[in-house]
Amino acid sequence: MIPLLRTVAVAHRGGAVAAKPQAKVGAGAAFWALTVGSIGVVYGDIGTSPLYAMRESVLAAVGPGNPANETAIFGILSLIIWALILIVTLKYVVILLRADNNGEGGTLALMALAQRSLAKRAGAIVLCGVISAALFYGDAMITPALSVLSAIEGLKVATPAFDHYVVALTALILVVLFAFQSHGTAKVAAFFGPIMLVWFVTIALGGLWHVMANPAVLWAFNPSYGLAFLASHGIIGLVTLGAVFLVVTGSEALYADLGHFGRGPIQTAWLSIVVPALTINYLGQGALVLADPKSIENPFFLLYPDWALLPMVVLATAATVIASQAVITGAYSLTRQAIQLGLLPRLEIRHTSESLFGQIYMPRVNLLLLIGVLLLVALFRSSSALASAYGIAVTGTMVVTVTMAFVVIWKAWRWPPLAAAALIAPFLFIDVTFLGANLLKVVEGGWVPLAFGGLVMVVMYTWRRGSRLLLEKTRRQEMSLDDLVRILEKKPPTRVPGTAVFLTSTPHAAPTALMHSLKHYKVLHEQNVILTIETANTPRVEAAERVRMKKLGQTFACVTLRFGFMETPNVPKALAIARKLGWTFDIMSTSFFLSRRSLKPAAHSGMPRWQDRLFIMLTRIANDATDYFQIPTGRVVEVGTQVTI
């Protein structure tokens, strides 16, 4: 299980982070350990879809209380099977897993790759990345609520006496799950893969019994049944298509966790275990509903005999907790990437494992997600009601992903534009069709992820726009660094021993902290370093490329530290690399000077007044730069300035 522990724990759609395995995973035990690990982390969400997807699809087609006929069941099963084949297998497993950014996947990694391909014309790509990331947060709230709620509802099948306790038990499990996040998941994550492997075997066995009882359901592999159903049912067919989409929610995790497990293990797990188990289970549910129309109330749990109900509820709860854990940790990962890419303010990041770099915990993100999840459970109170809110965020993310994939295939892979369009257009058509079908559920609850995603987009846009305006205003007021160095070395002020490091985002201009230090203290250190921290458009930066140094004079040097957008900056550790480049310094005789800006709204700015105030509020809740860059607090001097924006 050691390889599993090294690759553990995160998920999603957007950017899970775990210890990165070797780029080339050898055959044998290591490969299969990664394969089992991917089953637990990558496929938790899509693997728990059978709990509700078939039920919601049939109810959408025939309506509550109406028996499902053979035409409807065959049509729905055909749509489900071909959704798994076209969207997951072909689009993600075959194509998108090859669109990696230095081995990493996920929407923000794809955004960075497309942005690099387009160079200066990348504004629309950044917007796509913002939309995709914002929609993910809406999905991250719904997934734990829907998954756990649908599992606990299995108790009602065992006995109706549990009906009044479903919501309370769901809320309790979710509170415990979120409370556990601060302790990290390294210890329990080693069991994720084996538990989910048992889950997939069990759901396959449950479906297989009923498929053997009615093998005619295998005709659903013929796509004509699904096409005929859509053609003959009009708007009802489109509504049903929106419910069918529930079977592929979670497929973005295939791409997001590419760097953590590698293409081979993810593809092997899907083709050999996950998709066969899902297909057999859905076919079994269809056969059960044909044999007993009343079973549509909860066809998943009714696949099993009475003696197996409670064990299945326990196993389903464990599987949904694993799926929820993957999405929660993925939210941390995506937030860290967004911070590094300048889309969100700095937030506190805690590392919960000494050996697993990717094991992080973000208290504010955790609290906001918990509040949102509990509100959804209290508001919708059942998985059927909550399923109406599910899907819009995921389909929106898929449309954005496939759009950015076209840019990558065209520009980065250097395909002719017509060839790239021919490859991507069918998938874009399918995704847009599913998006249109899910938009029909806006009034029934689909507005929830859209509203939350819209709020996140406003925050991201405000932070990016405000930061740019602030930078432009600061640049207009700053002095050229080269001019200042010439003046200071020609007529130096009083020197004091030691090294001063001045952090700045604009290395060509004199840092505000340096100017204020000269103004108030009228002294200069023996050695002075202008330090700039850059975020590369690659997930990680090799140690050899971490530090760039440039001498500006006898006592001044310009140092640039580069980090990938999936890395947490650690300034002292990075500066240790600089020693090999000839910079000798003692951390205990080095002072770090940072400027702390106090922002005030200006009478006229580049943003509306409400947006000014929002940006100022975001700057106040941003984590301290000292903590974020992991600089020793005892070596930091902060210089305060007041700026209007």
C-alpha positions as CSV (number, residue, x, y, z in Angstrom):
1,M,0.0,0.0,0.0
2,I,3.0,2.3,0.1
3,P,2.5,3.5,-3.5
4,L,-1.1,4.3,-2.6
5,L,0.0,6.4,0.3
6,R,2.3,8.4,-2.0
7,T,-0.4,9.2,-4.5
8,V,-3.3,9.7,-2.2
9,A,-6.1,11.8,-1.9
10,V,-7.7,14.4,-3.7
11,A,-9.8,14.9,-6.5
12,H,-11.5,16.7,-8.9
13,R,-12.2,18.4,-11.5
14,G,-10.1,21.2,-11.3
15,G,-7.3,20.2,-9.6
16,A,-6.6,17.8,-6.9
17,V,-3.2,17.8,-5.5
18,A,-1.3,14.8,-4.3
19,A,2.3,13.7,-4.2
20,K,3.2,13.4,-7.8
21,P,4.3,9.9,-8.8
22,Q,7.1,9.2,-11.2
23,A,6.3,10.2,-14.8
24,K,6.9,6.6,-16.0
25,V,5.2,4.1,-13.8
26,G,6.7,0.6,-14.2
27,A,4.7,-2.5,-14.7
28,G,3.9,-4.7,-11.8
29,A,2.9,-3.9,-8.3
30,A,3.5,-0.1,-8.5
31,F,1.3,0.2,-11.6
32,W,-1.6,-1.8,-10.1
33,A,-1.3,0.1,-6.8
34,L,-1.7,3.3,-8.7
35,T,-4.7,1.7,-10.6
36,V,-6.4,0.8,-7.3
37,G,-5.6,4.2,-5.9
38,S,-7.2,5.9,-8.9
39,I,-10.4,3.9,-8.3
40,G,-10.7,5.4,-4.9
41,V,-9.8,9.0,-5.7
42,V,-10.7,9.5,-9.4
43,Y,-13.9,7.5,-9.6
44,G,-15.7,8.2,-6.3
45,D,-18.2,10.7,-7.7
46,I,-19.1,9.0,-11.0
47,G,-19.1,5.6,-9.1
48,T,-21.8,6.7,-6.8
49,S,-24.1,8.0,-9.5
50,P,-26.1,4.7,-9.7
51,L,-27.6,5.6,-6.4
52,Y,-29.9,8.2,-8.0
53,A,-29.2,8.6,-11.8
54,M,-31.4,5.8,-13.1
55,R,-34.3,6.7,-10.8
56,E,-34.2,10.3,-11.8
57,S,-34.0,9.5,-15.5
58,V,-37.0,7.2,-15.4
59,L,-39.1,9.6,-13.3
60,A,-38.2,12.4,-15.8
61,A,-39.4,10.3,-18.7
62,V,-42.7,8.9,-17.3
63,G,-43.5,11.2,-14.4
64,P,-44.0,10.2,-10.7
65,G,-46.6,7.4,-10.2
66,N,-46.6,6.3,-13.8
67,P,-45.2,2.8,-14.8
68,A,-42.3,2.8,-17.1
69,N,-42.8,0.9,-20.4
70,E,-40.2,-1.1,-22.3
71,T,-39.7,1.7,-24.8
72,A,-38.8,4.2,-22.1
73,I,-36.4,1.9,-20.2
74,F,-34.6,0.8,-23.4
75,G,-34.3,4.4,-24.5
76,I,-32.9,5.6,-21.2
77,L,-30.5,2.7,-20.9
78,S,-29.2,3.3,-24.4
79,L,-28.7,7.0,-23.6
80,I,-26.8,6.1,-20.4
81,I,-24.6,3.6,-22.1
82,W,-23.7,5.9,-24.9
83,A,-23.1,8.8,-22.6
84,L,-20.5,6.7,-20.8
85,I,-19.0,5.7,-24.1
86,L,-18.9,9.1,-25.8
87,I,-18.3,11.5,-23.0
88,V,-16.2,9.6,-20.6
89,T,-14.4,6.9,-22.7
90,L,-13.8,8.8,-25.9
91,K,-13.6,12.4,-24.8
92,Y,-11.8,12.1,-21.5
93,V,-10.0,8.7,-21.5
94,V,-8.9,8.7,-25.1
95,I,-8.4,12.4,-26.0
96,L,-8.2,14.8,-23.0
97,L,-5.8,12.6,-21.0
98,R,-3.3,13.4,-23.7
99,A,-3.7,17.2,-23.3
100,D,-1.5,17.5,-20.3
101,N,0.4,20.5,-18.9
102,N,3.8,19.0,-18.0
103,G,1.9,15.9,-16.8
104,E,-0.9,17.7,-15.0
105,G,-4.5,17.9,-15.9
106,G,-7.6,19.9,-14.8
107,T,-9.4,22.9,-16.1
108,L,-6.9,25.5,-14.7
109,A,-3.9,23.4,-16.0
110,L,-5.6,23.3,-19.4
111,M,-6.2,27.1,-19.2
112,A,-2.6,27.7,-18.5
113,L,-1.6,25.4,-21.4
114,A,-4.0,27.2,-23.8
115,Q,-3.0,30.6,-22.5
116,R,0.7,29.8,-23.2
117,S,-0.3,28.7,-26.8
118,L,-2.1,31.9,-27.6
119,A,0.4,34.2,-25.9
120,K,-1.0,37.7,-25.8
121,R,-4.4,36.8,-27.2
122,A,-5.4,34.8,-24.1
123,G,-8.0,37.0,-22.5
124,A,-10.9,34.8,-23.6
125,I,-9.0,31.7,-22.3
126,V,-8.6,33.3,-18.9
127,L,-12.3,34.0,-18.9
128,C,-13.0,30.4,-19.7
129,G,-10.8,29.3,-16.8
130,V,-12.6,31.7,-14.4
131,I,-16.0,30.3,-15.5
132,S,-14.9,26.7,-15.2
133,A,-13.4,27.3,-11.7
134,A,-16.4,29.2,-10.5
135,L,-18.8,26.5,-11.7
136,F,-16.7,23.9,-9.9
137,Y,-17.3,25.5,-6.5
138,G,-21.1,25.2,-7.1
139,D,-20.6,21.5,-8.0
140,A,-18.3,21.0,-4.9
141,M,-21.2,22.0,-2.6
142,I,-23.8,19.8,-4.3
143,T,-21.8,16.6,-4.6
144,P,-21.4,15.9,-0.8
145,A,-25.0,16.8,-0.1
146,L,-26.5,14.7,-2.9
147,S,-24.2,11.7,-2.5
148,V,-24.5,11.3,1.2
149,L,-28.2,12.1,1.2
150,S,-28.9,9.4,-1.5
151,A,-26.9,6.8,0.5
152,I,-28.7,7.5,3.8
153,E,-32.1,7.3,2.0
154,G,-31.4,3.6,1.6
155,L,-32.4,3.3,5.3
156,K,-36.0,4.1,4.2
157,V,-36.0,1.0,2.0
158,A,-35.0,-1.1,5.0
159,T,-37.7,0.4,7.2
160,P,-39.9,3.5,6.8
161,A,-39.1,4.3,10.5
162,F,-35.9,6.0,9.4
163,D,-37.7,8.5,7.2
164,H,-37.7,11.3,9.8
165,Y,-34.0,10.8,10.5
166,V,-32.5,10.9,7.0
167,V,-31.8,14.6,6.9
168,A,-30.4,14.7,10.5
169,L,-28.1,11.7,9.9
170,T,-26.9,13.2,6.6
171,A,-26.1,16.5,8.3
172,L,-24.3,14.7,11.1
173,I,-22.1,12.7,8.7
174,L,-21.3,15.8,6.7
175,V,-20.3,17.8,9.8
176,V,-18.0,15.0,11.0
177,L,-16.5,14.8,7.5
178,F,-15.7,18.5,7.3
179,A,-14.5,18.6,10.9
180,F,-12.0,15.9,10.1
181,Q,-10.4,17.9,7.3
182,S,-8.0,19.7,9.5
183,H,-6.4,16.4,10.5
184,G,-5.6,15.4,6.9
185,T,-6.6,12.3,5.0
186,A,-3.3,10.6,4.5
187,K,-4.0,7.7,7.0
188,V,-7.5,6.9,5.8
189,A,-6.9,7.6,2.1
190,A,-4.9,4.3,1.8
191,F,-8.3,2.6,2.2
192,F,-10.1,4.6,-0.4
193,G,-9.0,2.4,-3.4
194,P,-9.8,-0.9,-1.8
195,I,-13.2,0.3,-0.5
196,M,-14.2,1.7,-3.9
197,L,-13.0,-1.6,-5.5
198,V,-15.3,-3.5,-3.3
199,W,-18.1,-1.0,-4.1
200,F,-17.7,-1.5,-7.9
201,V,-17.6,-5.3,-7.6
202,T,-20.7,-5.2,-5.4
203,I,-22.7,-2.9,-7.7
204,A,-21.8,-5.1,-10.6
205,L,-22.9,-8.3,-8.8
206,G,-26.2,-6.6,-7.8
207,G,-26.9,-5.7,-11.4
208,L,-25.7,-8.9,-13.0
209,W,-28.3,-11.0,-11.2
210,H,-31.1,-9.0,-12.7
211,V,-29.5,-8.8,-16.2
212,M,-29.3,-12.6,-16.2
213,A,-33.0,-12.7,-15.3
214,N,-33.8,-10.4,-18.3
215,P,-31.0,-10.4,-20.9
216,A,-33.1,-8.5,-23.3
217,V,-31.9,-5.3,-21.7
218,L,-28.6,-5.9,-23.5
219,W,-30.3,-4.6,-26.7
220,A,-29.9,-1.1,-25.1
221,F,-26.3,-1.1,-26.5
222,N,-28.0,-0.3,-29.8
223,P,-27.9,3.5,-30.0
224,S,-31.1,3.6,-32.1
225,Y,-33.2,3.1,-29.0
226,G,-31.8,6.2,-27.4
227,L,-32.2,8.3,-30.6
228,A,-35.7,7.0,-31.1
229,F,-36.6,7.9,-27.6
230,L,-35.4,11.5,-28.0
231,A,-37.1,11.9,-31.3
232,S,-40.5,10.7,-30.1
233,H,-40.7,12.4,-26.7
234,G,-39.9,16.0,-27.6
235,I,-39.4,18.3,-24.6
236,I,-39.8,15.3,-22.2
237,G,-36.9,13.6,-24.0
238,L,-34.8,16.7,-23.4
239,V,-35.7,16.8,-19.7
240,T,-34.8,13.1,-19.5
241,L,-31.5,13.8,-21.2
242,G,-30.8,16.3,-18.4
243,A,-31.3,13.5,-15.8
244,V,-29.3,11.0,-17.9
245,F,-26.3,13.4,-17.6
246,L,-26.1,12.5,-13.9
247,V,-24.4,9.2,-14.9
248,V,-21.3,11.1,-16.1
249,T,-21.0,13.8,-13.3
250,G,-17.5,13.3,-11.9
251,S,-15.9,12.5,-15.2
252,E,-13.8,15.7,-15.0
253,A,-11.8,13.9,-12.2
254,L,-10.3,11.7,-14.9
255,Y,-8.5,14.7,-16.3
256,A,-7.9,16.5,-13.1
257,D,-6.0,13.7,-11.5
258,L,-3.8,12.9,-14.5
259,G,-0.6,14.1,-12.8
260,H,-1.3,12.1,-9.6
261,F,-1.8,8.6,-11.1
262,G,-0.6,8.8,-14.7
263,R,-2.6,8.1,-17.9
264,G,-2.1,4.3,-17.8
265,P,-3.5,3.5,-14.4
266,I,-6.5,5.9,-14.9
267,Q,-7.3,4.3,-18.3
268,T,-6.8,0.8,-17.0
269,A,-9.1,1.4,-14.0
270,W,-11.9,2.8,-16.2
271,L,-11.8,0.2,-18.9
272,S,-11.3,-2.9,-16.8
273,I,-13.3,-2.1,-13.7
274,V,-15.3,1.1,-13.5
275,V,-17.2,1.3,-16.8
276,P,-18.1,-2.5,-16.8
277,A,-19.4,-2.3,-13.2
278,L,-21.4,0.9,-13.9
279,T,-22.9,-0.5,-17.1
280,I,-23.9,-3.8,-15.6
281,N,-25.5,-2.0,-12.6
282,Y,-27.5,0.4,-14.8
283,L,-28.7,-2.5,-17.0
284,G,-29.7,-4.4,-13.8
285,Q,-31.7,-1.5,-12.5
286,G,-33.5,-1.3,-15.9
287,A,-34.3,-5.0,-15.8
288,L,-35.6,-4.6,-12.2
289,V,-37.9,-1.7,-13.2
290,L,-39.2,-3.7,-16.1
291,A,-40.0,-6.6,-13.8
292,D,-41.4,-4.5,-11.0
293,P,-42.4,-0.9,-12.0
294,K,-42.9,0.1,-8.3
295,S,-39.2,-0.5,-7.7
296,I,-38.5,2.9,-9.4
297,E,-38.8,4.5,-5.9
298,N,-35.3,3.3,-5.2
299,P,-34.1,0.8,-7.8
300,F,-30.5,0.8,-6.6
301,F,-31.1,-0.6,-3.2
302,L,-33.9,-2.8,-4.3
303,L,-31.4,-4.7,-6.5
304,Y,-30.3,-6.5,-3.3
305,P,-32.2,-9.0,-1.0
306,D,-33.4,-7.8,2.3
307,W,-30.5,-9.2,4.3
308,A,-28.1,-7.2,2.2
309,L,-29.8,-3.8,2.5
310,L,-28.1,-2.5,5.7
311,P,-24.6,-3.6,4.6
312,M,-25.2,-1.9,1.3
313,V,-26.3,1.3,3.0
314,V,-23.1,1.2,5.1
315,L,-21.0,0.6,2.0
316,A,-22.8,3.2,0.0
317,T,-22.3,5.7,2.8
318,A,-18.6,5.0,2.8
319,A,-18.4,5.4,-1.0
320,T,-20.3,8.7,-0.9
321,V,-18.0,10.0,1.9
322,I,-15.0,9.1,-0.3
323,A,-16.6,10.8,-3.3
324,S,-17.3,13.9,-1.1
325,Q,-13.7,13.8,0.3
326,A,-12.3,13.9,-3.2
327,V,-14.4,17.0,-4.1
328,I,-13.6,18.8,-0.9
329,T,-9.9,18.3,-1.2
330,G,-10.2,19.2,-4.9
331,A,-11.7,22.5,-3.8
332,Y,-8.6,23.2,-1.7
333,S,-6.4,22.3,-4.7
334,L,-8.4,24.5,-7.1
335,T,-8.3,27.4,-4.7
336,R,-4.5,27.2,-4.4
337,Q,-4.2,27.2,-8.1
338,A,-6.5,30.1,-8.4
339,I,-4.4,32.1,-5.9
340,Q,-1.2,31.3,-7.7
341,L,-2.8,32.4,-11.0
342,G,-3.9,35.7,-9.5
343,L,-7.7,34.9,-9.5
344,L,-8.2,34.9,-5.7
345,P,-6.6,36.6,-2.7
346,R,-4.0,34.7,-0.6
347,L,-5.8,32.4,1.8
348,E,-4.4,30.4,4.7
349,I,-3.0,27.0,3.6
350,R,-2.0,24.4,6.1
351,H,0.0,21.3,5.2
352,T,-1.4,18.2,7.0
353,S,1.3,15.8,6.0
354,E,5.1,16.0,6.3
355,S,5.6,13.5,3.5
356,L,2.7,14.3,1.2
357,F,3.1,17.8,-0.3
358,G,-0.4,17.7,-1.8
359,Q,-2.1,17.2,1.5
360,I,-3.4,20.6,2.4
361,Y,-6.2,22.1,4.4
362,M,-7.8,25.6,3.9
363,P,-9.9,26.6,6.9
364,R,-11.9,29.3,5.2
365,V,-12.7,27.2,2.1
366,N,-13.7,24.3,4.4
367,L,-16.1,26.5,6.4
368,L,-17.7,28.0,3.4
369,L,-18.3,24.6,1.8
370,L,-19.7,23.2,5.0
371,I,-22.2,26.0,5.3
372,G,-23.2,25.7,1.7
373,V,-23.6,21.9,1.9
374,L,-25.7,22.0,5.1
375,L,-27.9,24.7,3.6
376,L,-28.5,22.6,0.5
377,V,-29.5,19.6,2.6
378,A,-31.8,21.7,4.7
379,L,-33.4,23.4,1.7
380,F,-33.9,20.4,-0.6
381,R,-34.2,17.6,2.0
382,S,-34.2,14.7,-0.5
383,S,-31.8,13.4,-3.2
384,S,-34.6,13.7,-5.8
385,A,-35.1,17.4,-5.2
386,L,-31.3,18.0,-5.0
387,A,-30.7,16.1,-8.3
388,S,-32.6,18.9,-10.0
389,A,-29.9,21.3,-9.0
390,Y,-27.1,19.0,-10.1
391,G,-25.7,18.9,-13.6
392,I,-25.7,22.5,-14.7
393,A,-22.4,23.3,-13.2
394,V,-20.8,20.1,-14.5
395,T,-22.1,20.6,-18.1
396,G,-21.0,24.2,-18.1
397,T,-17.5,23.1,-17.0
398,M,-17.4,20.5,-19.8
399,V,-18.4,23.0,-22.4
400,V,-15.5,25.3,-21.3
401,T,-13.1,22.4,-21.1
402,V,-13.8,21.2,-24.6
403,T,-13.5,24.7,-25.9
404,M,-10.1,25.2,-24.4
405,A,-9.1,21.7,-25.6
406,F,-9.8,22.9,-29.2
407,V,-7.3,25.7,-28.7
408,V,-4.7,23.3,-27.3
409,I,-5.1,20.7,-30.1
410,W,-5.0,23.5,-32.7
411,K,-2.1,25.6,-31.3
412,A,-0.1,23.3,-29.0
413,W,-0.5,20.1,-30.9
414,R,-0.2,22.1,-34.2
415,W,-3.2,20.4,-35.9
416,P,-4.8,22.2,-38.8
417,P,-7.8,24.2,-37.5
418,L,-10.3,22.2,-39.6
419,A,-9.0,18.9,-38.3
420,A,-9.1,20.1,-34.7
421,A,-12.6,21.4,-35.2
422,A,-13.7,18.0,-36.8
423,L,-12.4,16.2,-33.7
424,I,-13.9,18.5,-31.1
425,A,-17.1,19.6,-32.7
426,P,-19.1,16.4,-32.0
427,F,-18.1,16.5,-28.3
428,L,-19.0,20.2,-28.1
429,F,-22.4,19.5,-29.7
430,I,-23.0,16.7,-27.1
431,D,-21.9,18.9,-24.2
432,V,-24.0,21.9,-25.4
433,T,-27.0,19.6,-25.8
434,F,-26.6,18.3,-22.3
435,L,-26.2,21.9,-21.1
436,G,-29.4,22.9,-22.8
437,A,-31.2,19.9,-21.2
438,N,-29.9,20.8,-17.8
439,L,-30.9,24.5,-18.2
440,L,-34.5,23.3,-18.1
441,K,-33.9,22.5,-14.4
442,V,-33.0,26.1,-13.5
443,V,-36.3,26.8,-11.8
444,E,-36.4,23.5,-9.9
445,G,-33.1,24.2,-8.2
446,G,-30.5,24.6,-11.0
447,W,-30.2,28.2,-10.1
448,V,-28.3,27.3,-6.9
449,P,-24.9,26.3,-8.6
450,L,-25.4,29.0,-11.2
451,A,-25.9,31.7,-8.5
452,F,-22.9,30.5,-6.4
453,G,-20.8,30.2,-9.5
454,G,-21.8,33.7,-10.6
455,L,-20.8,35.0,-7.1
456,V,-17.4,33.3,-7.4
457,M,-16.9,34.8,-10.9
458,V,-17.6,38.3,-9.6
459,V,-15.1,37.8,-6.8
460,M,-12.4,36.5,-9.2
461,Y,-13.0,39.2,-11.7
462,T,-13.0,41.9,-9.0
463,W,-9.8,40.6,-7.5
464,R,-8.0,40.3,-10.9
465,R,-9.3,43.7,-12.1
466,G,-8.6,45.5,-8.8
467,S,-5.1,44.0,-8.6
468,R,-4.3,45.2,-12.1
469,L,-5.5,48.7,-11.3
470,L,-3.5,48.8,-8.1
471,L,-0.4,47.6,-9.9
472,E,-0.8,50.2,-12.6
473,K,-1.3,53.0,-10.0
474,T,1.7,51.8,-8.0
475,R,3.9,51.7,-11.1
476,R,3.1,55.3,-12.0
477,Q,4.3,56.4,-8.5
478,E,7.4,54.2,-8.4
479,M,11.0,55.1,-9.3
480,S,13.2,53.1,-11.7
481,L,15.2,50.6,-9.7
482,D,18.3,51.0,-11.9
483,D,18.2,54.8,-11.3
484,L,17.8,54.4,-7.6
485,V,20.7,51.9,-7.4
486,R,23.0,54.3,-9.3
487,I,22.2,57.1,-6.9
488,L,22.6,55.0,-3.8
489,E,25.9,53.5,-4.8
490,K,27.2,56.9,-5.9
491,K,26.1,58.6,-2.6
492,P,25.4,55.8,-0.2
493,P,23.6,56.5,3.1
494,T,24.8,55.1,6.4
495,R,25.4,51.3,6.1
496,V,24.3,48.7,8.6
497,P,25.5,45.1,8.7
498,G,23.4,42.3,7.3
499,T,21.2,41.6,4.3
500,A,17.9,43.2,3.5
501,V,15.4,41.5,1.2
502,F,12.7,43.7,-0.3
503,L,9.7,41.9,-1.7
504,T,8.1,43.4,-4.8
505,S,5.9,42.3,-7.7
506,T,7.6,44.8,-10.1
507,P,11.3,44.0,-10.2
508,H,12.1,47.0,-12.5
509,A,10.7,49.6,-10.0
510,A,12.1,50.5,-6.6
511,P,10.0,48.6,-4.0
512,T,7.8,50.7,-1.8
513,A,9.3,49.2,1.3
514,L,12.8,50.2,0.2
515,M,11.7,53.8,-0.5
516,H,9.9,54.2,2.8
517,S,12.9,52.6,4.7
518,L,15.2,55.1,3.2
519,K,12.8,57.9,3.9
520,H,12.3,57.1,7.6
521,Y,15.5,55.2,8.7
522,K,18.0,56.9,6.3
523,V,20.1,53.7,6.3
524,L,21.0,51.0,3.9
525,H,22.1,47.4,4.6
526,E,25.5,46.1,3.4
527,Q,23.7,43.8,1.0
528,N,20.3,44.4,-0.6
529,V,18.2,42.0,-2.5
530,I,15.1,42.9,-4.6
531,L,13.0,39.7,-4.5
532,T,10.2,38.9,-6.9
533,I,8.1,35.8,-6.7
534,E,6.6,34.6,-10.1
535,T,4.0,32.0,-10.8
536,A,4.8,30.0,-13.9
537,N,2.1,28.7,-16.2
538,T,3.3,25.2,-15.5
539,P,2.2,23.1,-12.5
540,R,5.6,22.8,-11.0
541,V,9.1,24.3,-11.5
542,E,12.2,22.2,-11.4
543,A,14.7,23.2,-8.7
544,A,17.3,24.1,-11.3
545,E,14.9,26.8,-12.7
546,R,13.6,28.0,-9.3
547,V,16.1,30.9,-8.8
548,R,17.3,33.6,-11.2
549,M,19.9,36.1,-10.0
550,K,21.1,39.3,-11.5
551,K,23.7,41.7,-10.0
552,L,22.5,45.4,-10.1
553,G,25.7,46.8,-8.5
554,Q,28.2,46.2,-5.7
555,T,25.5,45.9,-3.0
556,F,22.3,45.2,-4.9
557,A,21.0,42.1,-6.5
558,C,17.7,41.1,-8.2
559,V,16.5,37.6,-7.3
560,T,13.4,36.0,-8.9
561,L,11.9,32.9,-7.4
562,R,9.6,30.9,-9.7
563,F,6.9,28.5,-8.5
564,G,4.4,26.4,-10.4
565,F,0.7,27.2,-10.0
566,M,0.2,23.9,-8.1
567,E,3.0,24.7,-5.6
568,T,2.9,26.5,-2.3
569,P,5.7,29.1,-2.3
570,N,8.4,28.6,0.4
571,V,10.8,31.5,0.2
572,P,13.5,30.3,2.7
573,K,13.7,26.9,1.1
574,A,14.0,28.5,-2.4
575,L,16.6,30.9,-1.2
576,A,18.8,28.0,0.0
577,I,19.1,27.1,-3.7
578,A,20.6,30.6,-4.3
579,R,23.6,29.7,-2.2
580,K,24.7,27.3,-5.0
581,L,24.5,30.3,-7.4
582,G,27.0,32.3,-5.3
583,W,24.7,34.3,-3.0
584,T,26.0,33.7,0.5
585,F,23.7,34.9,3.3
586,D,22.7,34.0,6.8
587,I,19.0,33.8,7.4
588,M,19.4,35.0,11.0
589,S,21.1,38.2,9.8
590,T,18.7,38.8,7.0
591,S,15.7,41.0,7.3
592,F,12.7,40.8,5.0
593,F,10.9,44.1,4.2
594,L,7.3,44.0,3.0
595,S,5.0,46.8,2.3
596,R,1.5,46.5,3.7
597,R,-1.0,48.7,1.8
598,S,-4.1,50.1,3.4
599,L,-6.6,50.7,0.6
600,K,-9.2,53.5,0.5
601,P,-11.9,53.9,-2.2
602,A,-11.1,56.8,-4.6
603,A,-13.6,59.3,-5.9
604,H,-13.0,58.1,-9.4
605,S,-11.5,54.6,-10.2
606,G,-11.7,52.0,-13.0
607,M,-14.4,50.1,-11.2
608,P,-17.8,50.8,-9.7
609,R,-17.9,51.9,-6.1
610,W,-19.4,48.5,-4.9
611,Q,-16.6,46.7,-6.7
612,D,-14.0,49.0,-5.1
613,R,-15.4,48.1,-1.7
614,L,-15.5,44.4,-2.5
615,F,-11.8,44.5,-3.6
616,I,-10.8,46.4,-0.4
617,M,-12.7,43.8,1.6
618,L,-10.9,41.0,-0.2
619,T,-7.5,42.6,0.5
620,R,-8.3,42.7,4.2
621,I,-9.3,39.0,4.4
622,A,-6.2,38.0,2.4
623,N,-3.7,35.9,4.3
624,D,-0.6,37.7,5.5
625,A,2.3,37.5,2.9
626,T,4.7,36.4,5.7
627,D,2.7,33.3,6.3
628,Y,1.8,32.6,2.7
629,F,5.4,32.7,1.6
630,Q,6.5,30.9,4.8
631,I,9.0,33.6,5.8
632,P,10.2,33.5,9.4
633,T,8.1,36.0,11.2
634,G,11.0,37.1,13.4
635,R,12.9,38.3,10.4
636,V,10.1,40.5,8.8
637,V,9.7,44.3,8.9
638,E,6.4,45.6,7.5
639,V,6.1,49.1,6.2
640,G,2.6,50.5,6.0
641,T,1.3,52.7,3.2
642,Q,-2.1,54.1,2.4
643,V,-3.3,53.9,-1.2
644,T,-6.6,55.1,-2.8
645,I,-8.1,53.0,-5.5
